[in-house]
Amino acid sequence: MDGHARPSRSLTPEPTLKAAPHDQLTLLDLATCDAHLSQLAHRRSAIPELAILAEATAEEARLDDRRIELDTLVGDLRRELRQAEAEVELVRTRRTRDEQRLNSGAVSNPKDLTNLEHEMQALERRITTLEDDELEVMDKVETAESELSGVLEALEAVRSKIAEVTVTRDATFSDLDGQSGELASERSSLASGLPDPLVALYEKVRAQYGSGAAALRARACEGCRLEINGADLREIAATPEDEVLRCPECSRILVRTAESGL
Ligand SMILES: [Zn+2]
């Protein structure tokens, strides 16, 4: 295979389109506008604030989920603590009552006295156990409350960061949108001065190849940097000025300029 062979010879579009040379030159300005508009759109979608916001918003959601879990946990533990306190109180009351009975001298039978003393000892052990349980729950409440306050602090921090970055993002957006707006109106006034079939071809090529037109400068296509060979250059030089050409390599509309080197 000859590596220099090109499959298609598409120097002129089918059917041949004619356009005044100054209109063809205007296509280059249109292409410059479009390139800038694409750059602005790309910059808008890639500003660092967007990644920061996405990360901060995910973090906020994660923290808020944890806050809800901890709110529930703290509520449950506080209820558990109240129950433990009430239970200790109940046993303490029974022990006090037994103590009063013992001290009142109302119980004199030695067997009854022994039973009462045994019951009081059992109640004392129960109180110790219940107090240990109560301390354990108090500990859990404290741990959960401290985690909750940490989460609330982190939430506040991430929310103020989101607010701050949103302001920066919106300022950048409004700057970029302002530039895009100016370019878009410049572009539309350029396009409105051109014949419809030329604009239609430009748009078709642009949709297909990402860029609609390029200058032929110093014997090369400025779009794809292909150097046009001698035979093609001769063909281009022989083609009437008002005939629209296409780059055989990148398919852009190839616009002849004063510096084309023909
Ligand atoms: Zn090209």
Boltz pocket constraint, residues with backbone or C-beta under 6 A from the ligand:
constraints:
  - pocket:
      binder: B
      contacts: [[A, 214], [A, 221], [A, 222], [A, 223], [A, 224], [A, 225], [A, 226], [A, 247], [A, 248], [A, 249], [A, 250], [A, 251], [A, 252]]
      max_distance: 6.0
